[in-house]
Amino acid sequence: MEAVVQATISALGYLESGVYYPEPDCFESIRDLIRFLRNDTKMATARRLCGERNIVRCDLIPIMKSPNTPDNLFDIALRLNFLTRT
């Protein structure tokens, strides 16, 4: 499961020169991460990996701050933000 979660996090997008570029399947990747967090193992693998990669600061906040983010992507990024501990 660890490799799948890491690949999903990597598929969100990237920040370059202060601009966040979501990957074409970013929405689906966030949906997958929500599913992984809801069905996490006793070892909290998905939660731990999200924390290690700091997806809130590196991905979710830049997605929500971008004026070009579609409403559906903003909404699902906000949902994932509520599921992750800071």
N, C-alpha and C positions, 0 to 999 in steps of 0.2 A: 504493500500500500504506500510505503514511503516514496518510492520512485514515481508513482502515479500522482501523488500530491505535489511533489516537487515539479514535475512536468506541467501540471495544471497551473501552479503559481507562475512558472516561467512563461506560460502562454497568455498571461494577462496583458502584457505590454512592456514598454520601457520609457524611461525619462531621458530626454536628450536636450541639452541647452535650456533647461527649465520648462520644456514642453513635453507633456506626456502623450505618447503615441500608443493607443490601445491596439492590440492585435485584432484581426477580423473576427475571431471567435472569443473575444474577451467576455461577452455577455454569458456565453455557454460555460466558459471556464469559471466565472464567478458562481454560476448556478451549481456547478460541480463541487466547488469548495464549500458552499453552504451545505450540500448533501453530505460531504465528507465530515464536516464539523458536527452535524446533527447525528451522524452514525459513527462517531469516533470510537476508537478502541479504548480499552482500559488504560493503556499506556499514553493516551492522548496524543497519538502520532500526528494527526492533522493539525491540532491546535499548537503543538510544539513547533512543527515546521512553519506554520504561519507566523508564529512569534519569532523564530530564528530569522526568517526572511523579512520580517517587519513589513508585512503587506499593508498595514494601515498607513504608515508613513510613506512607503515607497510606491504604492499602487493606488490604494483606495482614496486617499486624500487628493492626490493629483488628478484622479479621474473625476472626483466630485468638484474640484476647483476649476476644471477646464470649461470655458464657455462653449466649447464645441461638443460637449458630451450630450448624447441624446438622453431624453428623459428616462427611458427604460433602463439604460445603463447606469444613470445616476441612482435611480431607485434601488436597483439590485446591489450596487456598491454600498449604498447606505445600509441595506439589510445585512450584508456580510460584515460591515463595520460593527453593527450591534452584536454580532455573534462572536467577535474576537475580543479577547481580553487585552487590555493595554498595560 
